[in-house]
Amino acid sequence: MEPVFADFSITPAQLSNAVVAHHRCGIAPSHLALGAGGHIRLDFTVGEGEEVAEAVVRVTVLGAGAPMDVLLNGKALAEELAIPGDGGHSDPQVTVLSVPGELLAAGDNLLEIRNPEGAEGLLRLRAVTVDPAHDRERSERAMAARAAGRSVVTFTTEVRAPGSTAWQPASRLLFHIESIDSGERALPAHLSWRGTDGSEAAIGLRADLSGFLGHRTTAEGAVTEYRGSPADRWAYPEGAVGAPLHRFSTEEGHDGTWSPSGELRLLLDDGGAPVERVSWTDRRGTTASVVLGSADGPGPTEPAGEPRDITRTVVGIEASDEFDVVGEVAENLLGKSWSKWLANDETAELDFTLERPAAISVYRLTSANDAPERDPQDWELQGSHDGGHWTTVDSRTGERFRQRHETKEYSVASPASYARYRLSITCNHGSDQTQLSRVQFLAAEVPAARPTRSAADFTGYRAPRGGDPVGYRGTSVPGPWSDVPGREEGKEAGQALPQLLAGDLGDTARGLDDAARLIGKLAAYLKNS
């Protein structure tokens, strides 16, 4: 009997050996909500000749709610089964029902879960599995493995000051942590990190990644509660493109002897400063903590380069209003001519989508050709990862352009990388129309990293569940090619890898330890190419 599951905790639902139909149901991001009289029907197959003496049906719902009826091939397994009332509104509750083998048919079978007519409240269904009794967790394992494959995860987040009752939107959280040292994958259960600006956060994640709770401390020392709701999940590398992903060839240290331990992919972006320390515990109970950068301590700080104009990377622009009758539209803001954008309102919003996320450090606004009373006076520049939650990165009040076609430049105090930016104009100089001639965005050049004398690009420890901690260190994988399917195999990869790694040996190795490890990496790539 193949694993049977329907996982409604993510959208779209993940199914195995199952076809699902539903009636009077609402699709929520983390569950399927069955109203009174609503039901789902799950068709699954038992192979010809398979003998199942006993099976189990596992139904996972969110919190206490309406009772449920469960039927298999028209026979009742449970009627108006009350969901246990303990736990919070969002806590998963699991009900396990025994199924006599004679109720299963060779070929097609139909499992029904109903919220009875006239019932009060919703039945919030998270997942359903069917398994033979002798291996009752098989579908749970298959479902977890499927979910672990979608290991690039993003959450919409909120923060709340201690003592406050109001949650405020915060930057999205994106992460991907994958240690490729075995055939299994495990998602994190607990995660904490520290940014280069001194900010810190720690969170505990629900088993099905339907949310997290934790706390954050800003670089200034302000403490807040921190929570998140799932926004999207992808299979690597989708979702990680353009994000600050680190890839390392790793080693474990046992009694002074270091041995290869696979590859670590590490991505954590909370919309703030880059991370310098990350700690996590995965679902298998393995704990790890790593500090990025030089193992011998931080080197000299490189000054940021001169800002460069990245306006050309804007791939989309939307305005709350524009005067398209005479062509005075938002697209004109990206050109070099003296055309303009005009909105028939005293306030306006302009949304810009970039080709890839960037940290805007400077922006420029150019006044239009006439009517100074239409010039913006007060505004905010906001950034967003998802277009739903916005963070203010700069705000101005009482601004005035002294002449027509004047360009004024504004610096962002703490740039952070965003895929979308919004110019929200909240006041002009008295007109019922608002206009600009041009908007430009600039980002500071990131200087090339200097070769370091460190023995590793991260250092830390790792401990399996119930085991002793061991040393853990890693060297950055020198190149993006293994992110591209098929590039590790064949003549092309076999030619490119040795050349690049040989260059890495000559430029980076500064001691016998570095050289030995890099030669080991070269040998491993040659063996697999």
N, C-alpha and C positions, 0 to 999 in steps of 0.2 A: 504494500500500500504506500503510494507516494505521499510525502508530506502534504498536508492540507492546511492552508492558512489564508486568512483575509486580514490584512493589517490596515486598519483605518486611521492609524495615528499619524500618517503622512498623506499628502495629497500629490499625485493621485494614489489611491489605495494600492497596496502591493498584494498580489494574489499568487497562490501556487496550487495547482490541481483544483482550481475553483473558478466558478463563474457566479457572479453576484448580481441579483436584481433587488431593487428596494422600492418601497411604497410609503408615502408620507414620512419622508426622511429629509433631513437637512444635512448638508456636507459642511462640517466645520474643519478648521485646519488640523485639529488633533483628534477628531472622533466623528462618528456618524450619529446624529441625533434623531431618535425615533419618537415621533409624537404618538398620542393616543390612537390606536388602530393602525399604527405603522408596523412594518415588518421588513425583514430582509430574507431572501431565499438564496441559499448557497448550494449550488450543484457541484458535486465532486464525484470522483470515479474510484471504484475498487476494482483492481485487475481481475480478469477471469482466472479462476483456479486458486485465488488467494483465500486462505482461511484465517479469519480473525475471530478468535474465541471471545474477546472482549475489547472494546474501544473506549476512549474517553473523549469527551467534548469539553474544551476549555473556553469559557466566555469571559472576556475582560471588559469591564465597564468603568466609567469614571464616577466615583463617589456613589452615595446613596441616591436612588431615584425611583422611577416607576418600576413595578414588578415586571417580570417577563415570563412568557411561555416559550418553551423550547420543544420542537418536534423534529423527529427524524423519520423520513418516509411516512409521514402522517401519524406516527405514534408519539404520544406525549412523553417526553423525558422529564419535564417540569412544567407546572402550571402555576401562574401568578407567584413565581418565586421572588420573594422579597430580597432586595440587595442589602447586605449588612450596612447598618447605619453608622458604624464607627469610621473614623478617618475624615479627612477634609473633603470639600466639594470636588476637588480635582484629583484626589488620590485614586489610583487604579485599584479595583476590587476584582478578584479572580474567583469564578465559580467553576468547579470541576464536576462534570456529570458522567456517570458510568453508563455505557451502552452495551447491552447484550449482543453478542456476535450475530444472533439470528435476525437482528433488525437491519443489518447491513446487507445490501444486495450486490451481487457481482454486476459490474457495470455502473450505471448512473445511480446516484443517491441524492436526496434533497433534504437539507437541514434548514429549518425555519426558526427564526427568533422574532418574537412579537411583543409589542407593547399593547396590552389588551385594550379593547374599546372602553371608553369611559375612565381610563386610568388618569390619575393626576400626575403631572410632571413628565419629564423627558427621560428616555432611556438612552444614555450616552455610551455608545458602543465603540470600544477601542480595537478589539481584535477577537477573532474566532479561530480555533485550531481543532483538528480532529486527528487522533493518533491511536494506534494499537496500544492496549494497556501495558504490554511488556516494554514499550519504548515510548512512554507518554510525553516525553519532552522533545521528541524528534522534530516536530513542526516548529516548536519554540526556538530550537537551535537553528533551523533553516531560516526562520523569519529574522532572527538576530544576525545571521550571516548576511542575508540580503540587505538588511539595514546598514550593517557595518560597511558594505560596499559603497554606500552613499555617504562617504566619510567627510565630505566638505560641507560644513554646516553653517548656516547663518541664522541669527536670532535678531528680532527687534527687541529693544531693551528699554527699561525705565529705571529711574532712580528716585529715592525718597529720603528726605532728610529725617534724622531721628526725631520722633515726636510729631512729625507731620502726618496728615492723612492723605495727602495728594501725591500721586505719582506723576513724575515729569518725564517726557520722552528723552531718550539719550541715543547716542550713536549705536549703530548696529554692531553686533559681535560676529566675526567670521573666524572659524578655526578649522584646521585639519591637522591631526596628529596621527601619524601612522609609522609604526616600526615594522619594517619588512624583514623579520628574522625568522619567520616560521610560516606555515601555511594558514595560520589563523589571523584574523583581524579583530581588534577590540576597540570600541569607542570609549572615550574617557567618562568616568563617573564623577570625578572631582578634578578641578582645574584651578590653578592660581598663577598669577604672573605679575611682573613688575616692569614698568616702562623706563626708558632712559631718562625721563624727567622726574622719576621718583614716585609716580603714581603706582598704585597697587590694586589688585582685585583678587577675589577668591569666590568660586561658585561651586555648588553641588548640582549635578544634572539628573533629571529624572531618567529612569532606566530606558524609557523609549524616546528620550530626547524631546519630550513634549513641553519642556520648559526648564528653567533653572532658577535658583535662589542663591543670593550671596551678598557680598558687600564690596564697596569700592572706597578707595581713599585717593583724593586728588593730589596733584603735586604740591598744592598749598596746604594739605593736611585735612581737608574737609572730608568727613566720613558720611557715606550714604548707604542705605539699603539698595540692593541691585537685583533685578529680576528680568527674565527674558521669555519670549514666546517664539516658537519656531517660525521662520520665514521661508526658508527653502533649504533643500539638500541636493547635492550632486555627487556623482561618482567622479573621483579624481581622474584627470586633471580639470574637468569642467568645474567652473566656479572659482578655481584658484588662479586663473589666467589674469595677469596684471596685478595680483596681490603679492605682498611681501613674503614669498615662500622661501624657506631654507631647506636645502637637501644636503644630507651628510652621509658619508661612509663612516660607520661607527665601529668601535672596539669596546670590549669589556676587559677589565683588569682583574686577574685572579693571582694573588700572592706575587705581584710584581710582573706577571706575564700577561701580555695583551694579546687578544685573539679577535678576529673579525666577528662582528655580530649584526651584519646586515646594514640596511639603509634606514635612516630616519628622515621623514618628511615632516616639517614643522611650519605651520602657518597659524598665526594668531594676530588678528587686527581688530582692535576695539575702537578705532576712529581717532585714537590719540597718538602719543609718541610710540616709536618702535619698541618692541619688547627686548629686554636684556636678560630676563630670567623667567623660565617657565617650569612649573611642576605639575604633575598629573598622576592620577591613579586610574587604570583602565578597568573594564568590566571583568577581566580575569584576575584582578587584584594586584597586578604589577604596578609598582610605584617607581617614578623616575623624576629627577630634577636636574635641569641643565642651566648653565650660565653661558650665554653667547658671547663671542668675541675672543680676545686673546686670553689664553690660559695663564699668562704671566701678568695679567692686569691690563688696564686700558692703555693704549698708546696715545701719542699726541693727537689732539683734536684737529681735524682738517677744517679750515674755514669754508663756509658755504660759498659756492661760486656765484657769479653775477646772475641775477634773474634773467631768464630768456622768455621770449614771447611764445606762449603755447596756444594762442587764440585759434590758430589753424587746426587744432585738435578738437575743436567744438564740432560735433557731428549732428547736433540738434538744438533748436532754440524754440521756445514757446513763450508767448506773451499773454497776459491776462486780457489784453485788448490791443488792437492795432488798427490804423487807418488805412485799410487796404484799397479803398476806392481810388486813392491817388498814389498808391505804392509805398506809403510810409509805414513799412512793416518791420518786424523784429529782425529779419534776415539782414537788413541794411546795417545793423550794428556791427556786423562782422567784416564789412567791407572797408575799403580805403577811400572811397569817394565821399563827397560831402552830402550824401543822402542821409536820411534820418528815420527814426522810429517815433511814431506819435500815438498816444493812447488817449481816448476820450474820457479821462477820469483823473482826479487829483491824486489818486494812489494807483500803483501798478506793480505787477510782478513779472519778472523775466527769468525763465528757467533755461539753463544751459546744460547740455549733456556732453561730456568729454569722451573722446575715443578710448581713453584709459584713465583710471584714477590718477589724480595729481594733487600736490599740496600747493595751493595758490599762495604765494608770499607777497605779491603786489598785484593790484588791479588798477586800471585807468578808465576814467569816464571822460567823454568829450561832449561839450555842450553843442546844441543844435544851432541852426542858422538865424533864428529869430525868437521873439517872445521870451525874454528872460524869466517872466513869471511862470513859465512851464518847466523851468529847470528843477531837478530834484534838490531838495533841501535836507530831508532826513531819510535814511535808509539803513537796511541791514544786508550784509552779504552772508548767506547761509550755505552750508554744505550738507549733502545727503548721500548715503550709499544706495538707498532703495527708492528714493523719490517720495517716500511716505513720511519719514521722520527727518526733521531738519535741525541742524545745529548752527547757531550764530557764530561766525568766525571773525566778523568785524561789523561795527555799527558806527554811524556818523549822524550828527545833528547840527543844524545851523550852517550847513555848507552853502557857499555861494560862488558861482562862476562870474568872473569879472568881465568877460567878453565872449563873443560868439566864437564857436569852434575852438574853445580853450580846452586843453587836455589837463586834467588834474590826476595826480598819482596818489594812491593810498596803500599803506603797508599793513599786512596782517601780522599781528603780534606773535601768534602761535600757530603757524600753518599746520594743517593736518590733511591727509590724503582723502579726497572724495571724488566720486564719479560724476556727481551732479552739483551744480551751484545755482543759487537763486539770488537775484538782486530784488529785494522787496522794498519798494519806494513807498514810504508811509506819509510823506508830506512834500509838496512843492512850494513855490513862492507865490501862491495865491490864485493860480489859474484852475479851471476845471478840466484842463488837459495837461499831459505830462509828455516830455520828449527828451531824447538823447540822440547824438549823432554816431557815437561809437563806444563800444565796450571792449577792453583788452584784458587778458589774463596773462600773468607772468609767474613762473615757478623757478626757484633757485636751482642752479645746476648742482648735481650731486657729484663731488669729486671722486675720481677713481680711488679705490681702496689701496693703501700701501701694502706691499708684502710684509708680513709680520714674522717674528722669530718664535712665535708660539708653537707648542707641540700639538695643538688642536684648535679647531674653530669653535668647539664648545667643550666644556668639561662639566662633570657632574657624577651622579650615581644612579644605579638602578637596582631594584630588589623585587624578585618574584614573590608572589603571595606565600607567606610562611617561610620564606628564605632569607638569607643574609644579603645585605647590600654589597654590591661590587662596583668598582670604578667604571665609569662610562664616559667616553670621549668620542669626538667626531671631527672629521675633516670635510669641508665643503666639497661636494661633487663638482668637478670643474667643467661644467657645461650643461646645457639644457637638453641634449639630444635624447636622453633616456626617458624624457617625458613624451616623446613622440613614438607611438606604437610602431614596432618593427624596426626601429633604427638601431637596436642593439645587435641585430642579426645581419648577416650578409656582408658583401665586400665593402659597401660604403661605410658601415660602422667600423669594420675591421681596419680600414685605412685611416679614418678620422680620429678614432680614440687614441691609438698610440701616439700620433703626432701631437695632439693636445696635451696628453699626459706627460709626454717627454718634455714639452715646454714647461709644464708645471713643475717637473723635477728640477729643471735648470733654474727657474725663477724663484721658486718658493723654498725648496729644501735648504735648511740652514744647519742641519746637524744630522748625525747618524740615525736618530730616532725618526725624524721627519722623512729622511730618505728611505729608510726601511719600510715605513708604512705606505709611502707613495709608490714604491716599487711593488708592494703587495697589491695595491689597488690596480696598478697597471697590469699585473699578471692576471688578476681576476677578470678584468675587462677583456684581455686578449683571449683568455680561455673561453669566454662566453660569446665572443664575436665570430 
